[in-house]
Amino acid sequence: MAAIPPLGCPGVPQEGGQGRRFGEGVMRAPVAIFGAMAASMFLLANAASALNLTPPHGRHVSPLRVAPAQPQAEEAITDCDRLAASPEDSQKVVDGVGIETLDGTLALARCQEAVSRYPAVARFQFQLGRAQEKLGNDQASLDAYRKAADLGSLIAAFSAGVRERDGVGTPGNDIEANRLFKLCADKGDADCLNSLAYQYQVGRGVKVDPAEALALYKKAAEAGLTAANVNLGFLYRDGEGVTQDFAEAARQFQAAADKGDPAGARNLALAYQAGQGVPKDGAKAVALFQAAADQGDDDALVKIAYAYLSGDGVPKDEAKSVTYYRLAADRGNTDGMAGLAFAYANGTGIPADGKAAALWLMRALAAGNEYSFNQLTDHWGAWNLDARMEVQSILVDRGLYSGATKGTLNRETLKALKILAGREN
């Protein structure tokens, strides 16, 4: 059996992440440690996220606005506040409750009462929206957020903007999203500045304007949003809207990392790994990957796994590599799953097991992992017979395939793989 190439070949750092970051990491110039096949595998495994096009979602409370607001005498603290205020709302009058513990039914009743009594108070409209959101009423939630935004709620403007942008409770409208983001961006809200910057960066509802995106990201960073530092790092790294400056990119990643942002730590690690804007230092890169992983960044676990596999910055240790791939996989990271499949297929750091390799590869495939799809469709023959037969057995168990399970890639098997990966029209 031909050796299956691993994930994680080093190269030019292109990583961001979910939510508050852009993209998942593509290496534009992978080092050919495993030859052309490995390089092409890695490029294909990351091509879908090369453009850094995942919009920001996370909510950050600006340190300039964390003190609870004081309610006016005519609209004192109510049960709507106690039951549905958000901890992330800088204009709240009580500590707030997380959405996971919010009692949607009770909060809805109390917030409807508050809105009826105080229809012009923004926070009651926003908190009504939270109750509707908890109950799964997307359209009603969006309607309440819109009303609250127009009454002056910053977090409601952000929440409604995200829903308009992403089409939650609405077909989606980038122009309306931008109007909402601008409402709170004009008042210095860091999340809205960051989100509006993204719209200008990629041209959603506005013309692409890298310079405006840069200016807005800077304002968001100055307001304390570490995600904006990471996004600035991407712009300086890629020379988008500004002269390419790897050193400034590293400084922005460092600023985010210093405040505990895992995306900042991971991207700074990539800079040290490649020697971009900072001296090349594999050991420091691994330490930063570990810091990011300790803060919940499962992509960093995959990077640590590859460092141990290749001996980059740490002594080569294939067993430790498997440990980190498994940690990532247990957190639901599909590259971690694919990494385990690689280890089982090649007997790298763990006894070879074709069936286990197939199991992990198929889990990754079902979750949308590009590497796994590429391996199973374009490099079927590189996997041993046990693995190929197990793949077909899994397809049979899922009701996607009814043919022979002899390990031959026939038309029916290929179609079933595409269906599982969500690629069959």
C-alpha positions as CSV (number, residue, x, y, z in Angstrom):
1,M,0.0,0.0,0.0
2,A,1.3,3.5,-0.8
3,A,1.9,5.7,2.2
4,I,-1.1,7.9,2.9
5,P,0.1,11.6,3.2
6,P,-0.6,13.3,6.5
7,L,-2.4,16.6,7.1
8,G,-0.5,19.6,8.3
9,C,2.4,20.1,5.8
10,P,4.2,23.4,6.8
11,G,4.2,26.4,4.6
12,V,2.9,30.0,4.4
13,P,0.5,30.6,7.3
14,Q,-3.1,31.2,6.1
15,E,-5.1,30.4,9.2
16,G,-8.0,31.9,10.8
17,G,-10.9,30.0,12.2
18,Q,-14.6,30.0,12.9
19,G,-16.7,32.8,14.2
20,R,-14.4,35.7,14.9
21,R,-11.8,34.7,12.3
22,F,-11.6,34.3,8.6
23,G,-11.0,30.9,7.0
24,E,-9.4,27.7,8.1
25,G,-5.9,27.6,6.9
26,V,-4.5,27.0,3.4
27,M,-0.8,26.6,2.7
28,R,0.0,28.3,-0.6
29,A,3.5,26.9,-0.9
30,P,3.6,23.6,1.0
31,V,7.1,22.1,1.5
32,A,7.3,18.8,-0.5
33,I,8.4,16.7,2.5
34,F,6.2,13.9,1.3
35,G,6.6,14.6,-2.4
36,A,4.2,16.1,-4.9
37,M,1.3,13.8,-3.9
38,A,1.4,15.0,-0.3
39,A,1.6,18.6,-1.4
40,S,-1.4,18.2,-3.6
41,M,-3.3,16.4,-0.9
42,F,-2.7,19.2,1.5
43,L,-3.6,22.0,-0.9
44,L,-6.8,20.2,-1.8
45,A,-7.6,19.6,1.8
46,N,-7.5,23.3,2.5
47,A,-8.6,24.9,-0.8
48,A,-12.2,25.5,0.3
49,S,-11.1,28.0,2.9
50,A,-8.3,29.8,1.0
51,L,-10.2,33.1,0.7
52,N,-10.8,33.6,4.4
53,L,-14.5,34.2,3.8
54,T,-16.1,33.1,7.1
55,P,-17.8,36.2,8.5
56,P,-17.5,37.2,12.2
57,H,-20.2,36.0,14.6
58,G,-18.9,36.3,18.1
59,R,-20.1,39.0,20.5
60,H,-17.5,41.0,22.5
61,V,-18.3,43.5,25.3
62,S,-16.1,46.5,24.8
63,P,-14.2,47.4,27.9
64,L,-15.3,51.0,27.3
65,R,-19.0,50.0,27.9
66,V,-19.1,47.2,30.4
67,A,-20.7,49.1,33.3
68,P,-24.4,48.3,33.6
69,A,-26.7,51.2,32.6
70,Q,-28.9,52.8,35.2
71,P,-32.6,52.5,34.5
72,Q,-34.7,55.6,34.4
73,A,-37.3,55.9,37.2
74,E,-40.2,55.4,34.8
75,E,-38.8,52.0,33.6
76,A,-37.4,50.3,36.6
77,I,-35.8,46.9,36.6
78,T,-38.4,44.3,35.8
79,D,-38.7,40.5,35.6
80,C,-38.0,40.8,31.9
81,D,-34.5,42.1,32.9
82,R,-34.0,39.4,35.4
83,L,-35.1,36.6,33.1
84,A,-33.8,37.7,29.7
85,A,-31.0,40.3,29.9
86,S,-27.8,39.2,28.1
87,P,-24.5,39.1,29.9
88,E,-23.0,40.5,26.7
89,D,-25.2,43.6,26.5
90,S,-23.2,46.6,27.5
91,Q,-26.5,48.5,28.1
92,K,-28.0,45.9,30.5
93,V,-29.2,46.9,34.0
94,V,-28.7,43.5,35.6
95,D,-26.0,40.8,35.3
96,G,-28.0,38.8,32.7
97,V,-28.4,35.1,32.0
98,G,-26.9,33.0,29.2
99,I,-29.1,31.9,26.4
100,E,-28.6,28.2,27.4
101,T,-30.2,28.8,30.9
102,L,-32.9,31.3,29.8
103,D,-36.5,30.2,30.5
104,G,-37.9,31.1,27.1
105,T,-41.6,30.7,28.0
106,L,-41.5,32.7,31.2
107,A,-39.2,35.3,29.8
108,L,-41.5,35.7,26.8
109,A,-44.5,36.5,29.0
110,R,-42.7,38.9,31.2
111,C,-41.0,40.7,28.3
112,Q,-44.2,41.0,26.4
113,E,-45.6,42.7,29.5
114,A,-42.6,45.0,29.7
115,V,-42.8,46.0,26.1
116,S,-46.5,46.7,26.4
117,R,-45.8,49.0,29.3
118,Y,-42.6,50.6,28.0
119,P,-42.8,50.3,24.2
120,A,-40.0,52.8,23.6
121,V,-37.4,51.1,25.9
122,A,-34.8,49.4,23.7
123,R,-33.6,46.8,26.1
124,F,-37.1,45.3,26.6
125,Q,-37.5,44.9,22.9
126,F,-34.1,43.2,22.7
127,Q,-34.8,40.9,25.7
128,L,-38.1,40.0,24.0
129,G,-36.1,39.0,21.0
130,R,-33.9,36.8,23.2
131,A,-36.9,35.0,24.6
132,Q,-38.2,34.4,21.0
133,E,-34.8,33.2,20.0
134,K,-34.7,30.7,22.8
135,L,-38.1,29.4,21.7
136,G,-36.9,29.0,18.2
137,N,-39.1,31.7,16.7
138,D,-36.5,33.2,14.3
139,Q,-38.8,35.7,12.5
140,A,-40.3,37.0,15.7
141,S,-36.8,37.2,17.3
142,L,-35.5,39.2,14.3
143,D,-38.5,41.6,14.4
144,A,-37.9,42.3,18.0
145,Y,-34.1,42.8,17.4
146,R,-34.9,45.2,14.6
147,K,-37.2,47.3,16.8
148,A,-34.7,47.4,19.6
149,A,-31.9,48.4,17.2
150,D,-33.9,51.3,15.9
151,L,-34.6,52.3,19.5
152,G,-30.8,52.4,20.3
153,S,-29.8,48.9,21.5
154,L,-26.3,48.2,20.3
155,I,-26.4,44.5,20.8
156,A,-29.8,44.3,19.1
157,A,-28.3,46.1,16.0
158,F,-25.5,43.6,16.0
159,S,-27.8,40.6,16.5
160,A,-30.2,41.7,13.8
161,G,-27.4,42.5,11.4
162,V,-25.9,39.0,11.8
163,R,-29.3,37.5,11.1
164,E,-29.9,39.7,8.0
165,R,-26.4,38.8,6.7
166,D,-26.8,35.1,7.4
167,G,-30.4,34.7,6.5
168,V,-31.8,33.6,9.9
169,G,-35.5,34.4,10.1
170,T,-35.2,36.2,6.8
171,P,-34.1,35.5,3.2
172,G,-31.1,37.6,4.0
173,N,-30.3,41.2,3.0
174,D,-26.8,42.5,3.1
175,I,-27.9,46.1,2.6
176,E,-30.1,45.9,5.6
177,A,-27.4,44.1,7.6
178,N,-25.0,46.9,6.8
179,R,-27.5,49.5,7.9
180,L,-27.8,47.7,11.2
181,F,-24.1,47.3,11.7
182,K,-23.6,50.9,10.9
183,L,-26.1,51.9,13.6
184,C,-24.0,50.5,16.3
185,A,-20.6,51.0,14.6
186,D,-21.3,54.7,14.5
187,K,-21.6,54.5,18.3
188,G,-18.2,52.8,18.7
189,D,-19.5,49.2,19.1
190,A,-16.5,46.9,18.5
191,D,-18.4,44.0,17.1
192,C,-20.3,46.1,14.7
193,L,-17.2,47.8,13.5
194,N,-15.6,44.4,13.0
195,S,-18.7,43.1,11.1
196,L,-19.0,46.1,8.9
197,A,-15.3,45.9,8.1
198,Y,-15.9,42.3,6.9
199,Q,-18.7,43.5,4.6
200,Y,-16.4,46.0,3.0
201,Q,-13.6,43.5,2.8
202,V,-15.6,41.0,0.8
203,G,-18.1,43.3,-0.9
204,R,-21.4,42.2,0.7
205,G,-24.0,44.9,0.1
206,V,-21.3,47.4,-0.6
207,K,-18.4,47.7,-3.1
208,V,-15.2,46.0,-2.0
209,D,-13.2,48.6,-0.2
210,P,-10.0,47.2,1.5
211,A,-9.0,50.6,2.8
212,E,-12.4,51.1,4.5
213,A,-12.2,47.6,5.9
214,L,-8.7,48.3,7.3
215,A,-9.9,51.6,8.9
216,L,-12.9,49.9,10.5
217,Y,-10.8,46.9,11.8
218,K,-8.4,49.4,13.4
219,K,-11.3,51.1,15.2
220,A,-12.6,47.8,16.4
221,A,-9.1,46.8,17.7
222,E,-8.8,50.1,19.4
223,A,-12.1,49.4,21.1
224,G,-10.7,46.2,22.5
225,L,-11.8,43.5,20.1
226,T,-9.0,41.0,19.7
227,A,-10.7,39.4,16.7
228,A,-10.1,42.7,14.9
229,N,-6.4,42.4,15.7
230,V,-6.5,39.0,14.1
231,N,-8.3,40.3,11.1
232,L,-5.8,43.2,10.8
233,G,-3.1,40.6,10.9
234,F,-4.6,38.9,7.9
235,L,-4.8,42.1,5.9
236,Y,-1.2,43.0,6.6
237,R,0.0,39.4,6.0
238,D,-1.8,39.3,2.6
239,G,-1.3,42.9,1.6
240,E,-5.0,43.5,1.3
241,G,-5.8,47.2,1.4
242,V,-2.3,47.9,2.7
243,T,1.3,47.3,1.8
244,Q,2.2,43.7,2.8
245,D,4.0,43.8,6.1
246,F,4.6,40.4,7.8
247,A,6.2,42.1,10.9
248,E,3.0,44.2,11.4
249,A,0.9,41.1,10.9
250,A,2.8,39.3,13.6
251,R,2.4,42.3,15.9
252,Q,-1.3,42.2,15.4
253,F,-1.5,38.5,16.1
254,Q,0.7,39.1,19.2
255,A,-1.6,41.8,20.4
256,A,-4.5,39.3,20.2
257,A,-2.6,36.5,21.7
258,D,-1.5,38.6,24.7
259,K,-5.1,39.1,25.5
260,G,-5.9,35.4,25.4
261,D,-7.3,35.1,21.9
262,P,-6.6,31.6,20.6
263,A,-6.8,32.7,17.0
264,G,-4.1,35.3,17.7
265,A,-1.9,32.6,19.3
266,R,-2.4,30.1,16.5
267,N,-1.7,32.6,13.7
268,L,1.4,33.9,15.6
269,A,2.5,30.3,15.9
270,L,2.2,30.0,12.1
271,A,4.3,33.1,11.7
272,Y,7.1,31.7,13.9
273,Q,6.8,28.3,12.1
274,A,7.4,30.0,8.7
275,G,9.6,32.8,9.9
276,Q,7.3,35.5,8.6
277,G,7.8,38.8,10.3
278,V,9.5,37.1,13.2
279,P,12.5,34.8,13.5
280,K,11.8,31.2,12.5
281,D,11.3,29.3,15.7
282,G,9.6,25.9,15.7
283,A,9.7,25.5,19.5
284,K,8.0,28.8,20.1
285,A,5.5,27.9,17.4
286,V,4.6,24.7,19.2
287,A,4.3,26.6,22.6
288,L,1.9,29.1,21.0
289,F,-0.1,26.3,19.4
290,Q,-0.4,24.7,22.8
291,A,-1.5,28.0,24.3
292,A,-4.2,28.2,21.6
293,A,-5.2,24.6,22.3
294,D,-5.5,25.3,26.0
295,Q,-8.0,28.0,25.2
296,G,-10.2,25.6,23.2
297,D,-8.7,25.9,19.7
298,D,-8.9,22.4,18.3
299,D,-7.2,23.4,15.0
300,A,-4.1,24.1,17.1
301,L,-4.2,20.5,18.3
302,V,-3.9,19.3,14.7
303,K,-0.8,21.6,14.3
304,I,0.8,20.1,17.4
305,A,0.1,16.6,16.1
306,Y,1.9,17.4,12.9
307,A,4.8,19.0,14.7
308,Y,5.3,15.8,16.6
309,L,4.9,13.7,13.5
310,S,7.5,15.7,11.6
311,G,9.8,16.7,14.5
312,D,9.3,20.4,13.8
313,G,10.0,22.3,17.1
314,V,9.7,19.2,19.2
315,P,11.5,15.8,19.2
316,K,9.7,13.6,16.7
317,D,7.2,11.4,18.5
318,E,4.7,9.6,16.4
319,A,2.8,8.3,19.5
320,K,2.3,11.8,20.8
321,S,1.2,12.8,17.3
322,V,-1.6,10.3,17.5
323,T,-2.6,11.6,21.0
324,Y,-3.0,15.1,19.7
325,Y,-4.9,14.0,16.6
326,R,-7.2,12.0,18.8
327,L,-7.7,15.0,21.2
328,A,-8.7,17.1,18.1
329,A,-11.0,14.4,16.8
330,D,-12.7,14.0,20.2
331,R,-13.6,17.7,20.0
332,G,-15.2,17.1,16.6
333,N,-12.3,18.5,14.5
334,T,-12.5,16.8,11.1
335,D,-8.8,17.2,10.4
336,G,-8.1,15.4,13.7
337,M,-10.3,12.6,12.4
338,A,-8.5,12.5,9.1
339,G,-5.2,12.6,11.0
340,L,-6.2,9.5,13.0
341,A,-7.2,7.8,9.7
342,F,-3.7,8.5,8.3
343,A,-2.1,7.1,11.5
344,Y,-4.1,3.9,11.4
345,A,-3.6,3.5,7.7
346,N,0.2,3.7,7.9
347,G,0.7,2.3,11.3
348,T,2.3,5.6,12.4
349,G,2.5,5.9,16.2
350,I,-0.2,3.2,16.5
351,P,-0.7,-0.4,15.2
352,A,-2.0,-0.4,11.6
353,D,-5.7,-1.0,11.4
354,G,-7.4,-0.6,8.1
355,K,-10.9,-0.8,9.5
356,A,-10.2,1.9,12.1
357,A,-8.6,4.0,9.4
358,A,-11.8,3.7,7.3
359,L,-14.0,4.5,10.3
360,W,-12.2,7.7,11.1
361,L,-11.9,8.7,7.4
362,M,-15.7,8.2,6.9
363,R,-16.5,10.2,10.0
364,A,-14.4,13.0,8.6
365,L,-16.0,12.7,5.2
366,A,-19.6,12.8,6.6
367,A,-18.6,16.0,8.5
368,G,-17.4,17.7,5.3
369,N,-13.6,17.2,5.5
370,E,-12.0,17.9,2.1
371,Y,-8.9,15.8,2.7
372,S,-11.1,12.7,3.3
373,F,-13.1,13.3,0.2
374,N,-10.0,13.7,-1.9
375,Q,-8.4,10.5,-0.5
376,L,-11.5,8.4,-1.0
377,T,-12.3,9.6,-4.5
378,D,-8.9,10.4,-6.1
379,H,-6.6,8.1,-4.1
380,W,-8.8,5.1,-3.3
381,G,-6.0,2.7,-4.3
382,A,-3.6,4.1,-1.7
383,W,-5.7,2.6,1.1
384,N,-5.3,-1.1,1.9
385,L,-8.0,-3.6,1.1
386,D,-9.4,-3.9,4.6
387,A,-9.9,-0.1,4.7
388,R,-11.6,0.0,1.3
389,M,-13.9,-2.9,2.1
390,E,-14.8,-1.3,5.4
391,V,-15.6,2.0,3.7
392,Q,-18.1,0.1,1.5
393,S,-19.6,-1.7,4.5
394,I,-20.1,1.6,6.2
395,L,-21.9,2.9,3.1
396,V,-24.1,-0.2,3.1
397,D,-24.9,0.3,6.8
398,R,-25.9,3.9,6.0
399,G,-28.2,2.7,3.2
400,L,-26.2,4.5,0.6
401,Y,-24.8,1.5,-1.2
402,S,-26.0,-2.0,-2.0
403,G,-23.3,-3.4,-4.2
404,A,-20.3,-5.7,-3.4
405,T,-17.9,-4.9,-0.6
406,K,-14.8,-6.2,-2.2
407,G,-12.9,-2.9,-2.1
408,T,-13.3,-1.9,-5.8
409,L,-14.1,1.7,-6.5
410,N,-17.1,1.3,-8.8
411,R,-19.5,4.0,-10.0
412,E,-22.0,3.1,-7.2
413,T,-19.4,3.5,-4.5
414,L,-18.3,6.8,-5.9
415,K,-21.9,8.1,-6.0
416,A,-22.5,6.9,-2.4
417,L,-19.3,8.7,-1.2
418,K,-20.5,11.9,-2.9
419,I,-23.9,11.6,-1.3
420,L,-22.3,11.2,2.2
421,A,-20.1,14.2,1.6
422,G,-23.1,16.3,0.4
423,R,-21.7,16.7,-3.1
424,E,-24.2,14.7,-5.1
425,N,-26.6,17.0,-6.9
